[in-house]
Amino acid sequence: MSIRVRRIYDPSGPGDDGVRVLVDRLWPRGVSKEAAGIDEWPKALTPSHELRRWYHGPEGGYEEFRRRYEAELAVPEAAEALEGLRERARGGPVTLLTAARNPDRSHTSVLARLLAER
């Protein structure tokens, strides 16, 4: 199973990314839909507005964010979307796209780890 994490602003070669999945709740600034080349945008897999605001606020810490986000992903709609994406990844490369400045300390790293676990 090949799961990649990439910033949506980074260039990619043709066919290099496999299935391109935007995993941010908001559309990234300055990127046209044509240029993004998104195959899927499963909003059920994105952190809630409340969790996102909490994490970027003064109280937000990564480990607690990770725990809360995993709890959100256990909700039936999100769990179903997660399993669907996991199935896509079994069939070929999947690239999780985000506008986050530091994908290693964002929801994309949590999502990539959960996808790879099973």
DSSP file (Angstrom, degrees, kcal/mol; ACC not computed):
  #  RESIDUE AA STRUCTURE BP1 BP2  ACC     N-H-->O    O-->H-N    N-H-->O    O-->H-N    TCO  KAPPA ALPHA  PHI   PSI    X-CA   Y-CA   Z-CA
    1    1 A M              0   0    0      0, 0.0     2,-0.6     0, 0.0    89,-0.2   0.000 360.0 360.0 360.0 127.0    0.0    0.0    0.0
    2    2 A S        +     0   0    0     87,-0.8    92,-2.4    90,-0.2     2,-0.5  -0.912 360.0 170.4-113.8 110.7    1.5    3.3   -1.1
    3    3 A I  E     -a   94   0A   0     -2,-0.6     2,-0.3    90,-0.2    92,-0.2  -0.978   8.7-175.1-121.0 123.9    0.2    6.4    0.8
    4    4 A R  E     -a   95   0A   0     90,-3.0    92,-3.5    -2,-0.5     2,-0.4  -0.835  15.7-148.7-116.1 154.4    2.0    9.7    0.3
    5    5 A V  E     +a   96   0A   0     -2,-0.3     2,-0.3    90,-0.2    92,-0.2  -0.991  26.5 165.0-120.7 130.5    1.5   13.1    1.9
    6    6 A R  E     -a   97   0A   0     90,-2.6    92,-1.6    -2,-0.4     2,-0.3  -0.998  39.7-111.9-145.0 145.1    2.2   16.2   -0.2
    7    7 A R  E >   -a   98   0A   0     -2,-0.3     3,-1.6    90,-0.2    92,-0.2  -0.580  28.5-129.5 -72.1 140.6    1.4   19.8    0.1
    8    8 A I  T 3  S+     0   0    0     90,-2.6    91,-0.1     1,-0.3    -1,-0.1   0.728 107.2  60.5 -65.7 -20.6   -1.0   20.9   -2.6
    9    9 A Y  T 3  S+     0   0    0     89,-0.4    -1,-0.3     2,-0.1    90,-0.1   0.618  84.9  95.3 -81.9 -13.9    1.3   23.7   -3.6
   10   10 A D  S <  S-     0   0    0     -3,-1.6     2,-0.1     1,-0.1    -4,-0.0  -0.572  81.6-114.6 -79.0 139.8    4.2   21.3   -4.4
   11   11 A P        -     0   0    0      0, 0.0     2,-0.3     0, 0.0    -1,-0.1  -0.371  30.6-163.5 -71.0 152.0    4.5   20.3   -8.1
   12   12 A S        -     0   0    0     -2,-0.1     3,-0.1     5,-0.0     0, 0.0  -0.974  17.7-118.7-133.9 152.2    3.9   16.7   -9.1
   13   13 A G    >   -     0   0    0     -2,-0.3     3,-1.8     1,-0.1     4,-0.5  -0.469  48.7 -79.8 -82.5 159.8    4.8   14.8  -12.3
   14   14 A P  T 3  S-     0   0    0      0, 0.0    -1,-0.1     0, 0.0     0, 0.0  -0.402 116.3  -0.3 -62.1 128.1    2.1   13.3  -14.5
   15   15 A G  T 3  S+     0   0    0     -2,-0.2     3,-0.2     3,-0.1     4,-0.0   0.464 101.2 115.2  74.5  -0.1    0.9   10.0  -13.0
   16   16 A D  S <  S+     0   0    0     -3,-1.8    -1,-0.1     1,-0.2     0, 0.0   0.807  74.7  43.2 -71.4 -31.6    3.3   10.4  -10.1
   17   17 A D  S    S-     0   0    0     -4,-0.5     2,-0.3     1,-0.3    -1,-0.2   0.585  84.7-154.9 -95.7 -11.6    0.7   10.7   -7.4
   18   18 A G  S    S+     0   0    0     -3,-0.2     2,-0.5    76,-0.1    -1,-0.3  -0.576  73.4  10.2  69.0-133.4   -1.8    8.1   -8.2
   19   19 A V  E    S-b   94   0A   0     74,-2.5    76,-3.2    -2,-0.3     2,-0.6  -0.688  79.3-146.6 -80.0 124.0   -5.2    9.1   -6.8
   20   20 A R  E     -b   95   0A   0     -2,-0.5    19,-2.8    17,-0.2    20,-1.7  -0.837  18.3-174.8 -98.3 119.8   -5.0   12.7   -5.5
   21   21 A V  E     -bc  96  40A   0     74,-3.0    76,-3.3    -2,-0.6     2,-0.5  -0.955  18.5-145.9-122.3 117.1   -7.2   13.2   -2.4
   22   22 A L  E     -b   97   0A   0     18,-2.4    76,-0.2    -2,-0.5    74,-0.1  -0.703  16.5-178.5 -79.0 124.4   -7.7   16.6   -0.8
   23   23 A V        +     0   0    0     74,-2.6     2,-0.3    -2,-0.5    -1,-0.1   0.109  47.0 101.8-115.0  20.8   -8.0   16.1    2.9
   24   24 A D        -     0   0    0     73,-0.2    22,-0.1    22,-0.1    21,-0.1  -0.810  66.9-140.1-100.0 146.3   -8.5   19.7    4.0
   25   25 A R  S    S+     0   0    0     -2,-0.3     2,-0.3    22,-0.1    -1,-0.1   0.857  88.8  54.3 -72.1 -35.0  -12.0   21.0    4.9
   26   26 A L  S    S-     0   0    0     -3,-0.0    -2,-0.1     1,-0.0     3,-0.1  -0.772  95.7-107.3-102.2 145.1  -11.4   24.3    3.1
   27   27 A W        -     0   0    0     -2,-0.3     2,-0.1     1,-0.1    -2,-0.1  -0.504  46.4-104.8 -66.8 135.0  -10.3   24.7   -0.4
   28   28 A P    >   -     0   0    0      0, 0.0     3,-1.2     0, 0.0    -1,-0.1  -0.361  37.2-107.8 -66.8 138.0   -6.6   25.9   -0.5
   29   29 A R  T 3  S+     0   0    0      1,-0.2     3,-0.1    -2,-0.1    -3,-0.0  -0.344  96.3  13.8 -64.9 140.2   -6.0   29.5   -1.3
   30   30 A G  T 3  S+     0   0    0      1,-0.2     2,-0.5    -2,-0.1    -1,-0.2   0.571  96.6 113.1  76.8   9.6   -4.5   30.4   -4.6
   31   31 A V    <   -     0   0    0     -3,-1.2    -1,-0.2     4,-0.0     2,-0.1  -0.961  56.8-143.8-118.6 121.9   -5.1   27.0   -6.2
   32   32 A S     >  -     0   0    0     -2,-0.5     4,-2.1     1,-0.1     5,-0.2  -0.473  22.3-120.0 -78.5 155.5   -7.5   26.6   -9.1
   33   33 A K  H  >>S+     0   0    0      1,-0.2     4,-1.2     2,-0.2     5,-0.6   0.861 114.7  51.9 -62.9 -35.0   -9.5   23.4   -9.3
   34   34 A E  H  45S+     0   0    0      1,-0.2     3,-0.2     2,-0.2    -1,-0.2   0.925 111.5  45.4 -67.0 -44.6   -8.0   22.6  -12.7
   35   35 A A  H  45S+     0   0    0      1,-0.2    -2,-0.2     2,-0.1    -1,-0.2   0.816 107.0  60.2 -69.3 -30.3   -4.4   23.1  -11.4
   36   36 A A  H  <5S-     0   0    0     -4,-2.1    -1,-0.2     1,-0.1    -2,-0.2   0.851  84.1-156.5 -69.3 -34.3   -5.1   21.0   -8.3
   37   37 A G  T  <5 -     0   0    0     -4,-1.2     2,-0.3    -3,-0.2   -17,-0.2   0.901  21.7-178.6  59.3  42.7   -6.0   17.9  -10.2
   38   38 A I      < -     0   0    0     -5,-0.6    -1,-0.2     1,-0.2   -17,-0.2  -0.570  22.8-175.2 -79.3 133.2   -8.0   16.5   -7.3
   39   39 A D  S    S+     0   0    0    -19,-2.8     2,-0.3     1,-0.3   -18,-0.2   0.775  72.7  12.1 -92.6 -33.7   -9.6   13.1   -7.8
   40   40 A E  B     -c   21   0A   0    -20,-1.7   -18,-2.4     2,-0.0    -1,-0.3  -0.987  47.8-171.5-144.6 151.4  -11.5   13.0   -4.4
   41   41 A W        -     0   0    0     -2,-0.3     2,-1.4   -20,-0.2   -18,-0.1  -0.597  14.3-175.8-140.6  75.2  -12.4   15.5   -1.7
   42   42 A P    >   -     0   0    0      0, 0.0     3,-2.1     0, 0.0     4,-0.2  -0.581   4.0-175.7 -80.3  93.0  -13.9   13.4    1.2
   43   43 A K  G >  S+     0   0    0     -2,-1.4     3,-1.4     1,-0.3    35,-0.1   0.718  76.5  72.9 -64.2 -20.0  -14.9   16.0    3.7
   44   44 A A  G 3  S+     0   0    0      1,-0.3    -1,-0.3    33,-0.1    38,-0.1   0.733  96.2  52.8 -64.7 -20.0  -16.0   13.3    6.1
   45   45 A L  G <  S+     0   0    0     -3,-2.1    -1,-0.3    36,-0.1    -2,-0.2   0.464  91.0  95.3 -93.3  -2.3  -12.3   12.6    6.7
   46   46 A T  S <  S-     0   0    0     -3,-1.4   -22,-0.1    -4,-0.2     3,-0.1  -0.603  86.2 -98.1 -90.5 150.2  -11.4   16.2    7.5
   47   47 A P        -     0   0    0      0, 0.0   -22,-0.1     0, 0.0    -1,-0.1  -0.333  47.6-101.6 -61.7 146.6  -11.1   17.6   11.0
   48   48 A S     >  -     0   0    0      1,-0.1     4,-2.6    -4,-0.1     5,-0.2  -0.195  28.2-110.5 -63.2 160.2  -14.2   19.4   12.2
   49   49 A H  H  > S+     0   0    0      1,-0.2     4,-2.6     2,-0.2     5,-0.2   0.908 119.9  52.2 -58.2 -41.7  -14.2   23.2   12.2
   50   50 A E  H  > S+     0   0    0      1,-0.2     4,-2.4     2,-0.2    -1,-0.2   0.919 111.2  45.1 -63.2 -44.5  -14.2   23.1   16.0
   51   51 A L  H  > S+     0   0    0      2,-0.2     4,-2.6     1,-0.2    -1,-0.2   0.907 113.0  50.9 -67.1 -41.1  -11.2   20.8   16.2
   52   52 A R  H  X S+     0   0    0     -4,-2.6     4,-1.9     2,-0.2    -2,-0.2   0.931 112.2  46.5 -61.7 -45.9   -9.3   22.8   13.6
   53   53 A R  H  < S+     0   0    0     -4,-2.6     4,-0.5    -5,-0.2    -2,-0.2   0.910 112.5  50.7 -63.4 -42.1   -9.9   26.0   15.5
   54   54 A W  H >< S+     0   0    0     -4,-2.4     3,-1.1    -5,-0.2     6,-0.7   0.934 109.8  50.0 -61.0 -46.2   -9.0   24.5   18.8
   55   55 A Y  H 3< S+     0   0    0     -4,-2.6    -1,-0.2     1,-0.3    -2,-0.2   0.870 112.9  45.3 -62.8 -37.9   -5.7   23.1   17.4
   56   56 A H  T 3< S+     0   0    0     -4,-1.9    -1,-0.3    -5,-0.2    -2,-0.2   0.436 102.9  86.0 -87.6   1.3   -4.7   26.4   15.9
   57   57 A G  S X  S-     0   0    0     -3,-1.1     3,-0.7    -4,-0.5    -3,-0.1  -0.260 100.7 -88.1 -90.0-176.9   -5.6   28.3   19.1
   58   58 A P  T 3  S+     0   0    0      0, 0.0    -4,-0.1     0, 0.0    -3,-0.1   0.741 124.0  48.4 -67.4 -23.8   -3.5   28.9   22.2
   59   59 A E  T 3  S+     0   0    0     -5,-0.2     2,-0.1     2,-0.0    -4,-0.1   0.658  83.6 115.5 -89.7 -16.3   -4.5   25.6   23.9
   60   60 A G    <   +     0   0    0     -6,-0.7     2,-0.3    -3,-0.7    -5,-0.1  -0.330  37.4 177.1 -67.7 127.9   -4.0   23.3   21.0
   61   61 A G     >  -     0   0    0     -2,-0.1     4,-2.4     1,-0.1     5,-0.2  -0.954  34.1-124.4-125.2 149.2   -1.3   20.6   21.3
   62   62 A Y  H  > S+     0   0    0     -2,-0.3     4,-3.1     1,-0.2     5,-0.2   0.904 106.1  50.6 -62.6 -45.5   -0.5   18.0   18.7
   63   63 A E  H  > S+     0   0    0      1,-0.2     4,-2.0     2,-0.2    -1,-0.2   0.903 114.6  43.9 -63.7 -40.8   -0.9   14.9   20.8
   64   64 A E  H  > S+     0   0    0      2,-0.2     4,-2.5     1,-0.2    -1,-0.2   0.890 113.3  52.3 -69.7 -37.9   -4.3   16.0   22.1
   65   65 A F  H  X S+     0   0    0     -4,-2.4     4,-3.0     2,-0.2     5,-0.2   0.935 108.5  51.1 -58.9 -46.9   -5.3   17.0   18.6
   66   66 A R  H  X S+     0   0    0     -4,-3.1     4,-2.4     1,-0.2    -2,-0.2   0.921 110.9  48.1 -57.0 -46.3   -4.3   13.5   17.3
   67   67 A R  H  X S+     0   0    0     -4,-2.0     4,-1.6     1,-0.2    -1,-0.2   0.925 114.5  45.1 -62.1 -45.9   -6.4   11.9   20.0
   68   68 A R  H  X S+     0   0    0     -4,-2.5     4,-1.9     2,-0.2    -2,-0.2   0.886 112.7  51.0 -67.1 -38.8   -9.5   14.0   19.2
   69   69 A Y  H  X S+     0   0    0     -4,-3.0     4,-2.1     2,-0.2    -2,-0.2   0.905 107.5  52.5 -67.2 -40.7   -9.1   13.6   15.5
   70   70 A E  H  X S+     0   0    0     -4,-2.4     4,-0.6    -5,-0.2    -1,-0.2   0.880 108.0  52.7 -60.9 -36.9   -8.9    9.8   15.8
   71   71 A A  H >< S+     0   0    0     -4,-1.6     3,-0.8     1,-0.2     4,-0.4   0.897 108.1  50.4 -65.4 -39.4  -12.1   10.0   17.8
   72   72 A E  H >< S+     0   0    0     -4,-1.9     3,-1.1     1,-0.2     6,-0.3   0.873 107.0  54.7 -64.1 -36.4  -13.8   12.0   15.0
   73   73 A L  H 3< S+     0   0    0     -4,-2.1    -1,-0.2     1,-0.2    -2,-0.2   0.620  97.6  65.0 -74.1 -11.3  -12.6    9.4   12.5
   74   74 A A  T << S+     0   0    0     -3,-0.8    -1,-0.2    -4,-0.6    -2,-0.2   0.596  75.3 107.5 -85.3 -11.7  -14.3    6.6   14.5
   75   75 A V  S <> S-     0   0    0     -3,-1.1     4,-3.1    -4,-0.4     3,-0.4  -0.428  86.5-111.2 -64.6 141.5  -17.7    8.1   13.8
   76   76 A P  H  > S+     0   0    0      0, 0.0     4,-2.4     0, 0.0     5,-0.2   0.834 114.0  48.6 -49.1 -46.1  -19.6    5.9   11.3
   77   77 A E  H  > S+     0   0    0      1,-0.2     4,-1.9     2,-0.2     5,-0.1   0.929 117.6  41.7 -62.2 -43.9  -19.6    8.3    8.3
   78   78 A A  H  > S+     0   0    0     -3,-0.4     4,-2.8    -6,-0.3    -1,-0.2   0.900 113.0  53.4 -69.7 -40.4  -15.9    9.1    8.7
   79   79 A A  H  X S+     0   0    0     -4,-3.1     4,-2.2     1,-0.2    -2,-0.2   0.886 109.4  49.4 -61.8 -38.9  -15.0    5.4    9.4
   80   80 A E  H  X S+     0   0    0     -4,-2.4     4,-2.1    -5,-0.3    -1,-0.2   0.914 112.1  47.2 -65.9 -43.2  -16.8    4.4    6.2
   81   81 A A  H  X S+     0   0    0     -4,-1.9     4,-2.2    -5,-0.2    -2,-0.2   0.889 110.9  52.8 -65.1 -38.8  -14.9    7.1    4.2
   82   82 A L  H  X S+     0   0    0     -4,-2.8     4,-2.2     1,-0.2    -2,-0.2   0.913 109.8  47.6 -62.4 -43.6  -11.6    6.0    5.8
   83   83 A E  H  X S+     0   0    0     -4,-2.2     4,-2.2     2,-0.2    -1,-0.2   0.884 110.0  53.4 -66.8 -37.5  -12.2    2.3    4.8
   84   84 A G  H  X S+     0   0    0     -4,-2.1     4,-1.8     2,-0.2    -1,-0.2   0.902 110.7  46.1 -62.0 -41.1  -13.1    3.4    1.2
   85   85 A L  H  X S+     0   0    0     -4,-2.2     4,-2.2     2,-0.2    -2,-0.2   0.864 109.0  55.5 -70.0 -35.4   -9.9    5.4    0.9
   86   86 A R  H  X S+     0   0    0     -4,-2.2     4,-1.5     2,-0.2    -2,-0.2   0.907 106.8  50.9 -61.9 -41.5   -8.0    2.4    2.4
   87   87 A E  H  X S+     0   0    0     -4,-2.2     4,-0.9     1,-0.2    -2,-0.2   0.903 108.6  51.5 -61.9 -42.0   -9.5    0.2   -0.4
   88   88 A R  H >X S+     0   0    0     -4,-1.8     3,-0.8     1,-0.2     4,-0.5   0.909 107.8  53.1 -60.5 -41.3   -8.3    2.8   -3.0
   89   89 A A  H >< S+     0   0    0     -4,-2.2   -87,-0.8     1,-0.3     3,-0.7   0.805 101.7  58.8 -67.0 -29.3   -4.8    2.6   -1.5
   90   90 A R  H 3< S+     0   0    0     -4,-1.5    -1,-0.3     1,-0.2    -2,-0.2   0.775 105.4  51.7 -68.3 -24.4   -4.7   -1.1   -1.8
   91   91 A G  H << S-     0   0    0     -4,-0.9    -1,-0.2    -3,-0.8    -2,-0.2   0.547 128.6 -45.6 -89.6  -8.1   -5.3   -0.7   -5.6
   92   92 A G  S << S-     0   0    0     -3,-0.7    -1,-0.3    -4,-0.5   -90,-0.2  -0.937  86.5 -29.7 161.0 178.8   -2.5    1.8   -6.2
   93   93 A P        -     0   0    0      0, 0.0   -74,-2.5     0, 0.0     2,-0.4  -0.235  47.6-166.5 -62.2 142.8   -0.8    4.9   -4.9
   94   94 A V  E     -ab   3  19A   0    -92,-2.4   -90,-3.0   -76,-0.2     2,-0.5  -0.998   4.5-157.8-128.0 132.4   -2.8    7.5   -3.0
   95   95 A T  E     -ab   4  20A   0    -76,-3.2   -74,-3.0    -2,-0.4     2,-0.6  -0.956   7.7-148.9-114.6 120.7   -1.5   11.0   -2.3
   96   96 A L  E     -ab   5  21A   0    -92,-3.5   -90,-2.6    -2,-0.5     2,-0.4  -0.780  19.0-155.9 -86.3 122.4   -3.1   12.9    0.6
   97   97 A L  E     +ab   6  22A   0    -76,-3.3   -74,-2.6    -2,-0.6     2,-0.3  -0.836  19.3 164.2-107.2 137.1   -3.0   16.6   -0.3
   98   98 A T  E     -a    7   0A   0    -92,-1.6   -90,-2.6    -2,-0.4   -89,-0.4  -0.973  40.8-142.1-145.4 156.7   -3.0   19.4    2.2
   99   99 A A        +     0   0    0     -2,-0.3   -92,-0.1   -92,-0.2    -1,-0.1   0.440  62.2 128.6 -94.5  -3.0   -2.3   23.1    2.4
  100  100 A A        -     0   0    0      1,-0.1    -2,-0.1     2,-0.1     6,-0.1  -0.239  60.2-139.1 -57.2 137.5   -0.8   22.7    5.9
  101  101 A R  S    S+     0   0    0      1,-0.3    -1,-0.1     2,-0.1   -94,-0.1   0.845  98.6  31.7 -66.9 -33.8    2.6   24.2    6.3
  102  102 A N    >   +     0   0    0      1,-0.1     3,-2.0     3,-0.1    -1,-0.3  -0.751  67.2 179.7-126.7  83.9    3.9   21.3    8.3
  103  103 A P  G >  S+     0   0    0      0, 0.0     3,-1.3     0, 0.0     6,-0.8   0.765  78.8  66.7 -57.5 -25.5    2.1   18.1    7.2
  104  104 A D  G 3  S+     0   0    0      1,-0.3    -2,-0.0     4,-0.1     0, 0.0   0.745 107.7  39.2 -68.3 -21.6    4.0   16.0    9.7
  105  105 A R  G <  S+     0   0    0     -3,-2.0    -1,-0.3     4,-0.1     2,-0.2  -0.163 108.5  80.7-117.9  36.7    2.2   17.8   12.6
  106  106 A S  S X> S-     0   0    0     -3,-1.3     4,-1.0    -6,-0.1     3,-0.8  -0.704  98.4 -86.1-130.3-178.1   -1.2   18.0   11.0
  107  107 A H  H 3> S+     0   0    0      1,-0.2     4,-2.7    -2,-0.2     5,-0.2   0.740 117.3  70.4 -63.9 -23.2   -4.2   15.8   10.4
  108  108 A T  H 3> S+     0   0    0      1,-0.2     4,-2.7     2,-0.2    -1,-0.2   0.876  96.5  50.1 -66.0 -35.9   -2.6   14.3    7.3
  109  109 A S  H <> S+     0   0    0     -6,-0.8     4,-1.9    -3,-0.8    -1,-0.2   0.887 112.3  47.9 -68.7 -36.5    0.1   12.5    9.3
  110  110 A V  H  X S+     0   0    0     -4,-1.0     4,-2.4     2,-0.2    -2,-0.2   0.938 114.0  47.0 -65.1 -47.2   -2.7   11.0   11.5
  111  111 A L  H  X S+     0   0    0     -4,-2.7     4,-2.4     1,-0.2    -2,-0.2   0.911 111.0  51.0 -62.5 -44.3   -4.7   10.0    8.5
  112  112 A A  H  X S+     0   0    0     -4,-2.7     4,-1.9     1,-0.2    -1,-0.2   0.899 111.1  49.1 -61.9 -40.8   -1.8    8.5    6.6
  113  113 A R  H  X S+     0   0    0     -4,-1.9     4,-1.2     1,-0.2    -1,-0.2   0.924 111.6  48.1 -65.5 -44.1   -0.9    6.4    9.7
  114  114 A L  H  X S+     0   0    0     -4,-2.4     4,-0.5     1,-0.2    -2,-0.2   0.876 111.0  51.4 -64.4 -37.4   -4.4    5.1   10.1
  115  115 A L  H >< S+     0   0    0     -4,-2.4     3,-0.5     1,-0.2    -1,-0.2   0.889 112.0  46.7 -65.2 -38.8   -4.7    4.2    6.4
  116  116 A A  H 3< S+     0   0    0     -4,-1.9    -1,-0.2     1,-0.2    -2,-0.2   0.675  94.5  78.6 -78.5 -17.7   -1.5    2.2    6.6
  117  117 A E  H 3<        0   0    0     -4,-1.2    -1,-0.2     1,-0.2    -2,-0.2   0.807 360.0 360.0 -64.6 -31.2   -2.3    0.3    9.8
  118  118 A R    <<        0   0    0     -4,-0.5    -1,-0.2    -3,-0.5    -2,-0.1   0.431 360.0 360.0-114.9 360.0   -4.7   -2.2    8.2
